[in-house]
């Protein structure tokens, strides 16, 4: 069964940066796309970014465009989410997603 393991979350000050990683237990090229979602306290889970594994095309939510960068390393079966200029509203649990499979999430807290 597919497993997704996220890491890289933490506490960071506004304006700071973090890099999240999602290790896929298999060949990421077997899946058409891998996405990052996030869920803030009291809010619904929302899509943040997505990458097509075949050609690397990327998609971003308007709220993170210009600040987040998604990338993949096919050899390491890993997808990254580089986040800069973080804002308090970026706080939440970040999840990696492939189809109907989810990782356990990694907490990102942006606070001074």
Buried (B, 14 or more C-beta within 10 A) or exposed (E): EEEBBBBBBEEBEEEBEBBBBBBBEEEBEEBEBBBBBBBBEEEEBEBBBBBBBEEEEBBBBEEBEEBBBBBBEEEEBBBBBBBEEBBEEBBBBBBBBBEEBBBEBBEBBBEE
